[in-house]
Amino acid sequence: MSGWPVSSGAHPPHGHPDNTAPSTQPTDKPSTASHPPSTKPDPTSTSNQNAHHESQRGQSTSHPSTPAKLASLQMKLRSALRQFPDWPTPGVLFEDVMPIFADPKLHADLIDALELHILSTFGEHRKPDVLVALEARGFLFAPTLALRLGASFVPVRKKGKLPGKTETAAYKKEYGEDLFEIQTESIKQGQKVVIVDDLIATGGSAAAAGELVRKAGGTLLEYMFLIELDFLKGREKLDAPIYALLSSQ
């Protein structure tokens, strides 16, 4: 599926001091020596200061604060989603994420927004070493974000999809149970990890991914989602900070 179901009714699943001779120059000529007269400010210094202040003013105009920039990006991304009422079943409002990935500018805006959040939250020195993404829609953007952050990308997949030694964790679905796996040596002991997915609904699959990160030896910093279905209260199942770029309508 290429979007998120949202309930519209029932709830679904970044000088020379030694020179004493009289001066032959006019007394009001501006000095460019390293130590200008105390009665005359150094015009080069004043000019540089003015230029610096102008530069600062220019920067503040062209580079808004992180919260303002993030809010602007969120509005663009929210407006790009398409809604399909009563699909795939009656009572469900399905929010389609694919228009974001169909537009290169919106795709870049999405990565910018998530990078802004990561860097403003953790800083350059505490940013994650690894992004772990859940199959399958987390794979749409997590590798690009990891590349932007200089982090590793590690997938969590359904059981039987990854070769070699793996760690396994179960999670409950609407009907029955399913298993997630992660390759055992994909995360080094103590590496800082953020778990990424497109959606948090009931929180079961994200909780399983958190369990896998800890089994592999990682330190979980945060769960990060594009959208949260608030009414399903999935965050109550998670034991690390949670960030959702958008919330359900």
C-alpha positions as CSV (number, residue, x, y, z in Angstrom):
1,M,0.0,0.0,0.0
2,S,1.2,3.5,-0.7
3,G,-0.4,5.6,2.0
4,W,-1.9,5.6,5.4
5,P,-5.4,4.7,6.5
6,V,-7.0,7.3,8.8
7,S,-10.3,6.8,10.5
8,S,-13.2,9.1,9.6
9,G,-15.5,7.3,11.9
10,A,-14.6,4.0,13.4
11,H,-10.9,3.6,14.2
12,P,-9.1,1.2,11.8
13,P,-6.0,-0.7,12.2
14,H,20.5,21.7,11.5
15,G,52.1,53.2,13.6
16,H,55.2,54.0,14.6
17,P,55.2,55.2,18.3
18,D,59.0,56.2,18.3
19,N,58.6,58.9,15.7
20,T,58.2,62.2,17.7
21,A,58.5,64.5,14.7
22,P,55.4,66.6,13.9
23,S,53.2,64.9,11.4
24,T,53.2,66.3,7.9
25,Q,49.8,64.8,7.2
26,P,46.5,66.6,7.9
27,T,45.2,65.6,11.3
28,D,41.9,64.6,10.0
29,K,43.1,62.0,7.5
30,P,41.7,58.6,8.4
31,S,44.3,56.2,9.9
32,T,44.7,52.7,8.5
33,A,47.5,51.8,11.0
34,S,47.0,48.8,13.2
35,H,46.4,51.2,16.2
36,P,44.4,54.3,15.1
37,P,44.3,57.5,17.2
38,S,42.0,57.2,20.1
39,T,40.0,60.1,18.8
40,K,39.4,58.5,15.4
41,P,37.9,55.1,15.0
42,D,39.5,52.9,12.4
43,P,37.3,53.2,9.3
44,T,38.3,49.7,8.1
45,S,37.1,48.3,11.4
46,T,33.9,50.2,11.3
47,S,33.4,49.1,7.7
48,N,34.1,45.5,8.5
49,Q,31.7,45.7,11.5
50,N,29.0,47.2,9.3
51,A,29.5,44.5,6.7
52,H,29.3,41.9,9.4
53,H,26.1,43.2,10.7
54,E,24.7,43.5,7.2
55,S,25.7,39.9,6.6
56,Q,24.0,38.8,9.8
57,R,20.8,40.6,8.8
58,G,21.0,39.0,5.4
59,Q,21.4,35.6,6.9
60,S,18.5,36.0,9.3
61,T,16.3,37.0,6.4
62,S,17.3,34.2,4.0
63,H,17.7,31.4,6.7
64,P,14.8,31.4,9.0
65,S,14.9,29.7,12.4
66,T,14.7,25.9,12.5
67,P,11.2,25.8,14.0
68,A,9.9,28.2,11.4
69,K,11.5,26.4,8.5
70,L,10.3,23.0,9.8
71,A,6.8,24.3,10.2
72,S,6.9,25.6,6.6
73,L,8.1,22.2,5.3
74,Q,5.4,20.4,7.3
75,M,2.7,22.5,5.7
76,K,4.0,21.7,2.2
77,L,4.2,18.0,2.9
78,R,0.8,17.9,4.5
79,S,-0.8,19.7,1.5
80,A,0.8,17.1,-0.9
81,L,-1.0,14.1,0.6
82,R,-4.0,12.8,-1.2
83,Q,-7.0,11.6,0.7
84,F,-9.3,8.7,-0.5
85,P,-12.4,8.4,1.6
86,D,-13.8,4.9,2.2
87,W,-10.8,3.1,0.9
88,P,-9.9,0.3,1.1
89,T,-13.0,-0.2,3.3
90,P,-15.9,2.0,4.3
91,G,-15.2,4.4,7.2
92,V,-11.5,4.6,6.3
93,L,-9.8,7.8,5.0
94,F,-6.7,6.7,3.2
95,E,-3.8,9.2,3.0
96,D,-1.6,8.6,0.0
97,V,2.1,9.4,0.5
98,M,3.2,8.7,-3.0
99,P,2.8,12.3,-4.3
100,I,5.7,13.3,-2.1
101,F,8.0,10.8,-3.8
102,A,6.7,11.6,-7.3
103,D,7.8,15.3,-6.9
104,P,11.6,15.7,-6.5
105,K,11.2,19.0,-4.7
106,L,8.8,17.5,-2.2
107,H,11.0,14.5,-1.8
108,A,13.9,16.8,-0.9
109,D,11.6,18.8,1.4
110,L,10.8,15.6,3.3
111,I,14.5,14.7,3.8
112,D,15.3,18.4,4.8
113,A,12.5,18.3,7.4
114,L,13.7,15.0,8.9
115,E,17.3,16.2,8.9
116,L,16.3,19.5,10.6
117,H,14.6,17.5,13.3
118,I,17.5,15.1,13.9
119,L,20.2,17.9,14.1
120,S,18.1,20.3,16.2
121,T,17.3,17.5,18.6
122,F,20.6,15.7,19.0
123,G,23.2,18.1,17.5
124,E,26.0,17.2,15.2
125,H,27.9,15.3,17.9
126,R,25.0,13.2,19.1
127,K,23.3,12.4,15.9
128,P,22.6,8.7,15.2
129,D,25.2,6.4,13.8
130,V,22.5,4.1,12.3
131,L,19.0,4.5,10.9
132,V,17.0,1.4,11.2
133,A,13.9,1.3,8.9
134,L,11.0,-1.1,8.9
135,E,9.8,-3.0,5.8
136,A,8.6,-1.7,3.5
137,R,7.7,2.0,3.3
138,G,10.4,3.0,5.7
139,F,12.8,2.0,2.9
140,L,11.4,4.8,0.7
141,F,13.2,7.6,2.5
142,A,15.5,6.2,5.3
143,P,18.5,5.4,3.0
144,T,18.5,8.9,1.6
145,L,18.2,10.4,5.1
146,A,21.0,8.1,6.4
147,L,23.3,9.3,3.5
148,R,22.5,12.9,4.3
149,L,23.4,12.4,8.0
150,G,26.5,10.3,7.3
151,A,24.8,7.3,9.1
152,S,24.5,3.6,8.2
153,F,21.2,2.2,7.0
154,V,20.0,-1.1,8.4
155,P,16.7,-2.8,7.3
156,V,14.3,-4.7,9.5
157,R,12.5,-7.3,7.4
158,K,9.9,-10.0,7.7
159,K,11.3,-13.4,8.8
160,G,13.1,-15.3,6.1
161,K,14.1,-12.3,4.0
162,L,17.6,-11.7,5.4
163,P,20.6,-14.0,5.0
164,G,23.1,-15.0,7.7
165,K,22.6,-14.8,11.5
166,T,19.7,-12.7,12.6
167,E,17.8,-11.6,15.7
168,T,14.1,-12.1,15.8
169,A,11.2,-10.3,17.5
170,A,7.5,-11.0,17.3
171,Y,4.7,-8.4,17.1
172,K,0.9,-8.7,17.1
173,K,-1.2,-7.9,14.1
174,E,-4.9,-7.6,13.8
175,Y,-5.1,-11.3,13.2
176,G,-2.4,-13.4,14.7
177,E,1.3,-12.7,15.0
178,D,4.2,-11.9,12.7
179,L,8.0,-11.9,13.0
180,F,10.6,-9.2,12.2
181,E,14.4,-9.9,11.8
182,I,17.6,-7.9,11.7
183,Q,21.1,-9.1,10.8
184,T,23.0,-9.7,14.0
185,E,26.2,-7.8,13.0
186,S,24.5,-4.9,11.3
187,I,24.7,-2.7,14.4
188,K,27.9,-2.4,16.5
189,Q,27.7,-2.4,20.3
190,G,26.7,1.0,21.6
191,Q,26.0,2.6,18.3
192,K,23.3,5.3,18.5
193,V,20.1,4.3,16.6
194,V,17.0,6.0,15.3
195,I,14.2,3.8,14.1
196,V,12.3,5.2,11.1
197,D,9.0,4.2,9.5
198,D,6.3,6.0,7.5
199,L,3.5,5.4,10.0
200,I,2.8,4.7,13.7
201,A,-0.6,3.1,14.2
202,T,-0.9,0.6,17.0
203,G,2.9,0.6,17.6
204,G,3.4,-3.2,17.6
205,S,5.8,-3.4,14.7
206,A,7.8,-0.4,15.9
207,A,8.1,-1.9,19.4
208,A,9.4,-5.1,17.8
209,A,12.1,-3.1,15.9
210,G,13.1,-1.5,19.2
211,E,13.6,-4.9,20.7
212,L,15.7,-6.0,17.7
213,V,17.9,-2.9,18.0
214,R,18.6,-3.7,21.7
215,K,19.3,-7.3,20.9
216,A,21.8,-6.3,18.3
217,G,23.6,-4.0,20.9
218,G,22.4,-0.6,19.7
219,T,21.4,2.4,21.9
220,L,17.9,3.5,20.8
221,L,17.7,7.3,20.7
222,E,14.2,7.8,19.1
223,Y,11.4,6.5,17.0
224,M,10.7,8.8,14.0
225,F,7.6,8.6,11.8
226,L,6.2,10.6,8.9
227,I,2.7,10.4,10.3
228,E,1.0,9.3,13.5
229,L,-2.5,8.0,13.8
230,D,-3.1,9.6,17.2
231,F,-6.3,7.9,18.0
232,L,-4.7,4.4,18.0
233,K,-2.4,5.5,20.9
234,G,0.5,3.4,19.5
235,R,3.1,5.6,21.3
236,E,2.0,4.0,24.5
237,K,3.8,0.8,23.5
238,L,7.1,2.4,22.8
239,D,9.9,2.9,25.4
240,A,11.9,5.7,23.7
241,P,11.1,9.3,22.6
242,I,8.8,9.5,19.6
243,Y,8.7,12.1,16.8
244,A,6.0,12.3,14.1
245,L,6.4,14.8,11.4
246,L,2.7,14.9,10.7
247,S,-0.4,13.8,12.6
248,S,-3.5,12.3,11.3
249,Q,-6.4,14.6,10.2
